[in-house]
Amino acid sequence: MEQRTLGRDLKVSALGLGCMGFSHAYGAPTDRTEAIRLIQQAADMGYTFFDTAEVYGTADAPHHNEELVGTALKSCRDQVVIATKFGIRFDMANLAVNKPMIPDSRPQVIRASVEASLKRLGTDHIDLYYQHRADPNVPVEEVAGVMADLIREGKITHWGLSEANEDTIRRAHAICPVTAIQNRCSMMARWYESLFPALEELNIGFVAFSPLANGFLSAKHGKDARFETGTDYRSVMPQFTPEGVERNRELLELLHRLAEEKEATPAQISLAWMLCKKPYIVPIPGTRKLERMRENAAAADISLTASEVQALDNELNNMEMSQVFGGTKIVK
Ligand SMILES: NC(=O)c1ccc[n+]([C@@H]2O[C@H](COP(=O)([O-])OP(=O)(O)OC[C@H]3O[C@@H](n4cnc5c(N)ncnc54)[C@H](OP(=O)(O)O)[C@@H]3O)[C@@H](O)[C@H]2O)c1
């Protein structure tokens, strides 16, 4: 797969693999042996960038995902980039399927997190360590200071911020250079495109999470789609409701039309659109199916010219769409 560079020097495959769904948010976790095999198969087919977080898991196994990723990538650890995240926990007493997040980036909490993540991942360093969400009680400068210490100690090599705004990025970067942000980005969630000038000025990469709008942009889910109510976040996402699907009809038609023109699939068009927009965007679609990993990886081979991307943007700007899931509530 094509390689891209995040920040100054972090080389990754043009698409990374979002590993969250093996353990969290998309129904019951995948069978452990199967998940490990799939992650290894992704590495074999050219994915070199794997995304996890300390909180991807279930009530019974709250850190399930890091352990899976570490086990799966043990034999090729030196050839891959592992990204994980610190700084939130879920409010497990809450009954919602998508439990509210409680931010906590106190330095002592980060210190404990990094040690535990290293252990679960079975590695002596994390390649990219993101603050999962800003902590209103801890200035980002203090977090950046801890990151600088962890880099000096060799426990992490690069760091980043998730769902960060421009002010936070600039303040963080001034203390310890930020390699990448990881923010929501898809044809239905374009609000962070306003960060492009700042990212270019500071040479910071953009890792795009939920690049398929949680699978909606694959155009595989119709009005009759049903998801597990207790474990699958899609059961409460506005884009998947029958009304949402109806309001997104024009978008789905556009994806089907372009897919036909480019001899591609709607998912590939959605990914190629952002890959062709900026060379520093790296989408990390999540899938638990081998064929879809291949399909998504092949999006890197689809080229859209700058004017095709612009024309697509114009269509997206002027089209009716439903709301899209914007993230789990944060406890202030
Ligand atoms: N920083 C953050 O706060 C944050 C938040 C959310 C996610 N993330 C990261 O971003 C990654 C991706 O985000 P996401 O999983 O929320 O959303 P996504 O990648 O937009 O969508 C994932 C969904 O799309 C389906 N899918 C993937 N490829 C497909 C294809 N080619 N055709 C049809 N369906 C396809 C998957 O189903 P199957 O598994 O059944 O294929 C899954 O249900 C996560 O794994 C996680 O690592 C980070």
Ligand as a Chemical Component Dictionary entry (heavy atoms), coordinates in Angstrom:
data_LIG
# 
_chem_comp.id                   LIG 
_chem_comp.type                 NON-POLYMER 
_chem_comp.pdbx_formal_charge   0 
_chem_comp.three_letter_code    LIG 
# 
loop_
_chem_comp_atom.comp_id 
_chem_comp_atom.atom_id 
_chem_comp_atom.alt_atom_id 
_chem_comp_atom.type_symbol 
_chem_comp_atom.charge 
_chem_comp_atom.model_Cartn_x 
_chem_comp_atom.model_Cartn_y 
_chem_comp_atom.model_Cartn_z 
_chem_comp_atom.pdbx_ordinal 
LIG N1  N1  N 0  -10.501 8.933  18.543 1  
LIG C1  C1  C 0  -11.755 8.603  18.744 2  
LIG O1  O1  O 0  -12.441 9.158  19.601 3  
LIG C2  C2  C 0  -12.355 7.499  17.913 4  
LIG C3  C3  C 0  -13.753 7.328  17.863 5  
LIG C4  C4  C 0  -14.269 6.312  17.066 6  
LIG C5  C5  C 0  -13.418 5.495  16.345 7  
LIG N2  N2  N 1  -12.066 5.667  16.426 8  
LIG C6  C6  C 0  -11.138 4.813  15.660 9  
LIG O2  O2  O 0  -11.490 4.875  14.286 10 
LIG C7  C7  C 0  -11.705 3.572  13.771 11 
LIG C8  C8  C 0  -12.766 3.596  12.695 12 
LIG O3  O3  O 0  -13.943 4.228  13.135 13 
LIG P1  P1  P 0  -15.337 3.480  13.269 14 
LIG O4  O4  O 0  -15.116 2.009  13.356 15 
LIG O5  O5  O -1 -16.084 4.170  14.347 16 
LIG O6  O6  O 0  -16.104 3.872  11.930 17 
LIG P2  P2  P 0  -15.934 3.512  10.383 18 
LIG O7  O7  O 0  -14.575 3.033  10.118 19 
LIG O8  O8  O 0  -16.467 4.693  9.672  20 
LIG O9  O9  O 0  -17.002 2.341  10.195 21 
LIG C9  C9  C 0  -16.877 1.075  10.743 22 
LIG C10 C10 C 0  -18.081 0.255  10.331 23 
LIG O10 O10 O 0  -18.106 0.155  8.908  24 
LIG C11 C11 C 0  -18.203 -1.188 8.491  25 
LIG N3  N3  N 0  -17.353 -1.286 7.296  26 
LIG C12 C12 C 0  -16.031 -1.058 7.188  27 
LIG N4  N4  N 0  -15.599 -1.213 5.932  28 
LIG C13 C13 C 0  -16.685 -1.558 5.214  29 
LIG C14 C14 C 0  -16.886 -1.853 3.847  30 
LIG N5  N5  N 0  -15.903 -1.822 2.969  31 
LIG N6  N6  N 0  -18.172 -2.169 3.445  32 
LIG C15 C15 C 0  -19.189 -2.205 4.334  33 
LIG N7  N7  N 0  -19.047 -1.916 5.630  34 
LIG C16 C16 C 0  -17.803 -1.600 6.069  35 
LIG C17 C17 C 0  -17.753 -2.023 9.660  36 
LIG O11 O11 O 0  -18.470 -3.219 9.724  37 
LIG P3  P3  P 0  -17.757 -4.649 9.787  38 
LIG O12 O12 O 0  -16.820 -4.613 10.953 39 
LIG O13 O13 O 0  -18.905 -5.579 9.981  40 
LIG O14 O14 O 0  -17.058 -4.804 8.496  41 
LIG C18 C18 C 0  -18.104 -1.147 10.860 42 
LIG O15 O15 O 0  -19.425 -1.415 11.264 43 
LIG C19 C19 C 0  -12.080 2.733  14.998 44 
LIG O16 O16 O 0  -11.828 1.372  14.813 45 
LIG C20 C20 C 0  -11.204 3.347  16.066 46 
LIG O17 O17 O 0  -9.908  2.744  16.013 47 
LIG C21 C21 C 0  -11.543 6.668  17.194 48 
# 
loop_
_chem_comp_bond.comp_id 
_chem_comp_bond.atom_id_1 
_chem_comp_bond.atom_id_2 
_chem_comp_bond.value_order 
_chem_comp_bond.pdbx_ordinal 
LIG N1  C1  SING 1  
LIG C1  O1  DOUB 2  
LIG C1  C2  SING 3  
LIG C2  C3  SING 4  
LIG C2  C21 DOUB 5  
LIG C3  C4  DOUB 6  
LIG C4  C5  SING 7  
LIG C5  N2  DOUB 8  
LIG N2  C6  SING 9  
LIG N2  C21 SING 10 
LIG C6  O2  SING 11 
LIG C6  C20 SING 12 
LIG O2  C7  SING 13 
LIG C7  C8  SING 14 
LIG C7  C19 SING 15 
LIG C8  O3  SING 16 
LIG O3  P1  SING 17 
LIG P1  O4  DOUB 18 
LIG P1  O5  SING 19 
LIG P1  O6  SING 20 
LIG O6  P2  SING 21 
LIG P2  O7  DOUB 22 
LIG P2  O8  SING 23 
LIG P2  O9  SING 24 
LIG O9  C9  SING 25 
LIG C9  C10 SING 26 
LIG C10 O10 SING 27 
LIG C10 C18 SING 28 
LIG O10 C11 SING 29 
LIG C11 N3  SING 30 
LIG C11 C17 SING 31 
LIG N3  C12 SING 32 
LIG N3  C16 SING 33 
LIG C12 N4  DOUB 34 
LIG N4  C13 SING 35 
LIG C13 C14 SING 36 
LIG C13 C16 DOUB 37 
LIG C14 N5  SING 38 
LIG C14 N6  DOUB 39 
LIG N6  C15 SING 40 
LIG C15 N7  DOUB 41 
LIG N7  C16 SING 42 
LIG C17 O11 SING 43 
LIG C17 C18 SING 44 
LIG O11 P3  SING 45 
LIG P3  O12 DOUB 46 
LIG P3  O13 SING 47 
LIG P3  O14 SING 48 
LIG C18 O15 SING 49 
LIG C19 O16 SING 50 
LIG C19 C20 SING 51 
LIG C20 O17 SING 52 
# 
